[in-house]
Amino acid sequence: MTYKVLFLDIDGTILMPNHTYHPKTKHAIKQVQDKGITVFLATGRPAHELSDLALDLNIDSFIGYNGAYAVYQGKNILDAPMDASIVRSYIEIAKENGHDLVLYTSKHNYVLSLHSKQLDEFAEMFSLSNLKLIQDDMVEYVLGATLVNVKSEEVHLYNIDEDIRLSQVNVNGAEDCYDVIRKSVNKGEAVKIALNHLNLPTDTAIAFGDGMNDKEMFETVGTSFAMGNANPEVFQYAKYKTKTVSDAGVYYGLKELGLVE
C-alpha cells in the first residue's frame, strides 16, 4: 500500500498527560514527512491553540474544532460554524443546570464564568488561553463546544438536535466533560474534504486517535489505529490497536506499516 497522508489526534495520541510527547513520536512524524507523506493534526482543540505544537513538529496542515475547520499548508479549506440557535440553547441549558460551557471561535475561547474551579482545571488540562466571557454577538461564529462539569445522567439535557452527539473527553480528570460533535460536521467529514482537496483516495490515508470524537475519522480512512489508552468504545471502529501514548503508540503503529525504523 502506498500511503500519502496521515491524520493525528493530539491529546492522548501525540501528547501525553503531562503535555509532552515521546521522542519516538516526533521521530516517527519526521520520518513519514521525509517520505513525502502529508501530516495533518486532527483535533477537537481550537485552531488558534495549535501554533506552538505545529511549529515544533513542522506541521502546517490541520483539522480543528472536531472537524469544523481545516487548513492545508496555510490555506483554509473548511469553515463550518454551529447553528446559532443551538448555541444559544446550550448557553441557557448550561446556565439553568450549573454547568460550564466552552465555545470556540477562530480567535478566542468563550466561557460562562471566569471564576469556575472545574473550568480552570479544564483550561489548564488543555492549555487553553484567550478565555473571554460569552457574548451574544459571537454565537454565530462558534466552531465547536465542550460541556464541562456535566454528570452522565445530565447529558440527555443537551440532546436537542438530531445532528448532534456528545463525546466524552478521553483524558483522565475530564470524565465530566463532553465535546459537542455534529454528525454532519466531524473529523471524518473533514478528512473527506481534505482528501478531496488533495485528490487522494481513502485507502491512502492513515489515522491515529483515542476518543469517540475519532470514530468518524476511523470510519473514513483506509488504515486506522486506536491508541492503547483509547476509550474502550472506540476500539471497534479502528482497524488496529497500537501501544499507549506514553509508550509512543504512533511510532509503533507506523512501524507496523513499515513506514518508520
C-alpha positions in Angstrom: 0.0 0.0 0.0 1.2 3.5 -0.9 0.3 5.9 1.9 0.0 9.6 1.2 -1.5 11.3 4.2 -1.5 10.9 8.0 -4.1 12.3 10.4 -3.1 12.6 14.0 -5.3 13.4 17.0 -3.4 15.4 19.7 -4.4 14.7 23.3 -3.9 11.1 24.2 -2.4 10.4 20.8 0.6 12.8 20.4 0.5 14.5 23.7 0.9 12.6 27.0 -1.0 13.7 30.2 2.0 16.0 31.1 1.5 17.9 27.8 4.8 16.5 26.3 5.3 13.9 23.6 7.5 10.8 23.5 10.7 11.4 21.4 9.9 8.4 19.2 6.6 10.1 18.3 8.3 13.2 17.0 10.9 11.0 15.3 8.1 9.0 13.6 6.4 12.1 12.3 9.6 13.4 10.8 10.3 10.1 9.1 6.9 9.9 7.4 7.3 13.6 6.3 10.6 12.7 4.8 8.9 10.1 2.8 6.6 12.7 1.3 3.5 11.8 3.4 1.4 14.8 4.3 0.7 15.1 8.1 -2.5 16.7 9.5 -3.2 17.4 13.1 -6.8 16.4 13.6 -8.2 17.6 17.0 -11.0 18.9 19.0 -8.8 21.7 20.1 -9.3 25.2 18.7 -7.1 26.1 15.7 -5.7 29.2 17.4 -4.2 26.9 20.2 -2.2 24.8 17.8 0.6 27.0 16.6 3.3 26.0 19.1 2.9 22.3 18.7 2.5 22.6 14.9 5.7 24.6 14.7 7.6 22.2 16.9 6.5 19.2 14.7 6.9 21.1 11.4 3.2 20.6 10.6 1.3 23.2 8.6 -2.0 21.4 7.9 -4.7 20.7 10.5 -8.3 19.9 11.3 -9.6 21.7 14.4 -12.8 22.0 16.4 -13.6 18.3 15.8 -13.9 18.9 12.1 -15.5 22.3 11.8 -12.3 24.0 10.4 -9.4 22.8 8.3 -6.3 24.2 6.8 -3.9 22.7 4.2 -0.5 24.3 4.1 -1.8 27.6 5.4 -4.9 27.7 3.1 -8.3 27.4 4.6 -10.3 24.5 3.1 -13.2 24.2 5.6 -15.1 26.6 7.9 -18.4 25.4 9.3 -19.8 27.3 12.3 -22.5 25.7 14.5 -26.2 26.7 14.2 -26.5 29.9 16.3 -29.9 28.8 17.7 -28.3 25.6 19.1 -25.5 27.6 20.6 -28.0 29.9 22.4 -30.0 26.9 23.6 -26.8 25.3 25.0 -25.9 28.5 26.8 -29.3 28.6 28.5 -29.3 24.9 29.4 -25.8 25.3 31.0 -26.9 28.3 33.0 -30.0 26.6 34.2 -28.2 23.5 35.4 -25.0 25.0 36.8 -22.8 23.6 34.1 -19.7 25.1 32.5 -19.5 25.6 28.7 -16.6 26.5 26.4 -17.4 27.9 23.0 -14.6 28.1 20.5 -14.3 30.6 17.7 -11.5 31.1 15.3 -9.8 33.5 17.6 -11.0 33.0 21.2 -12.4 30.6 23.7 -15.6 31.9 25.3 -16.9 30.7 28.8 -19.9 31.4 31.0 -17.7 32.3 34.0 -14.1 33.2 34.6 -14.3 32.0 38.2 -15.1 28.3 37.9 -12.8 25.7 39.5 -13.8 23.0 37.1 -13.4 25.2 34.1 -10.0 26.4 35.4 -8.9 22.7 35.7 -10.2 22.0 32.2 -8.4 25.0 30.7 -5.1 24.0 32.4 -5.5 20.4 31.2 -5.8 21.5 27.6 -3.6 24.6 27.8 -6.5 26.9 26.8 -5.8 30.6 26.7 -7.7 33.7 25.4 -10.7 33.0 27.7 -13.4 35.5 27.4 -17.0 35.8 28.7 -19.7 34.6 26.3 -21.3 37.5 24.4 -24.3 37.4 22.2 -22.5 38.8 19.1 -20.2 35.8 18.9 -22.8 33.0 18.8 -22.9 32.9 15.0 -19.1 32.3 14.8 -18.9 29.2 17.1 -17.0 26.4 15.5 -17.0 24.0 18.4 -18.1 23.5 22.0 -17.2 21.5 25.1 -19.5 20.9 28.1 -17.8 20.9 31.4 -18.9 19.6 34.8 -21.8 17.6 33.4 -22.7 14.3 35.0 -23.5 11.3 32.8 -27.1 11.4 33.9 -27.4 15.0 32.7 -26.1 14.5 29.2 -29.6 14.0 27.9 -30.4 17.6 28.6 -28.3 18.6 25.6 -29.8 16.1 23.1 -31.8 18.8 21.4 -30.9 18.3 17.8 -30.7 15.1 15.7 -27.4 16.3 14.1 -25.6 16.4 17.4 -24.0 13.7 19.6 -21.9 14.2 22.7 -18.4 12.6 23.0 -16.9 12.2 26.5 -13.4 13.7 26.6 -10.9 10.8 26.9 -8.5 12.3 29.3 -8.1 11.4 33.0 -9.7 14.1 35.1 -12.1 15.1 32.3 -14.7 12.4 32.8 -17.5 15.0 33.2 -16.5 16.8 30.0 -18.2 16.3 26.6 -17.3 17.5 23.2 -20.2 18.6 21.1 -19.9 16.6 17.8 -22.1 17.2 14.8 -22.9 14.2 12.7 -22.7 16.3 9.6 -19.5 18.2 10.7 -16.9 16.0 12.4 -13.4 14.7 11.9 -14.5 12.1 9.4 -16.3 14.7 7.2 -13.3 17.0 7.4 -10.9 14.2 6.4 -13.1 13.6 3.3 -12.8 17.3 2.4 -9.0 17.2 2.9 -8.7 14.0 0.8 -10.9 15.6 -2.0 -8.7 18.7 -1.9 -5.6 16.6 -2.3 -7.3 14.3 -4.9 -6.4 11.2 -2.8 -8.5 8.0 -2.3 -9.3 7.0 1.3 -7.1 3.9 1.2 -4.0 6.2 1.1 -4.9 7.7 4.4 -3.9 6.7 8.0 -5.4 8.0 11.2 -4.5 7.7 14.9 -6.8 8.6 17.8 -8.0 7.7 21.2 -11.5 9.1 21.7 -15.0 8.7 20.4 -14.6 12.0 18.6 -12.3 10.0 16.3 -15.0 7.5 15.4 -15.9 9.1 12.1 -12.3 9.6 11.1 -11.5 5.9 11.7 -14.5 5.0 9.6 -13.3 7.3 6.7 -9.6 6.4 6.3 -8.3 3.2 4.9 -6.0 2.4 7.9 -6.8 3.4 11.4 -5.1 2.9 14.8 -6.7 3.2 18.2 -4.2 4.1 20.9 -3.7 1.6 23.8 -5.1 4.2 26.1 -8.2 4.8 24.0 -11.8 4.9 25.2 -12.7 1.1 25.1 -15.8 2.0 23.0 -13.6 3.3 20.1 -11.6 0.1 19.5 -14.4 -1.4 17.4 -14.1 1.4 14.9 -10.3 1.1 14.4 -8.6 -1.4 12.1 -5.6 -1.8 14.5 -4.7 -1.2 18.2 -1.3 0.2 19.0 0.6 1.0 22.2 -0.4 3.8 24.6 0.6 7.4 24.0 3.2 7.1 26.8 4.7 4.2 25.0 4.9 6.0 21.7 1.9 4.3 20.1 2.1 6.4 17.0 5.7 5.3 16.3 4.9 1.6 16.8 1.8 1.8 14.6 3.7 3.4 11.8 6.5 0.9 12.3 3.9 -1.9 11.9 3.1 -0.4 8.5 6.8 -0.3 7.6 6.9 3.5 7.4 9.4 4.1 10.2 12.5 2.5 11.5 
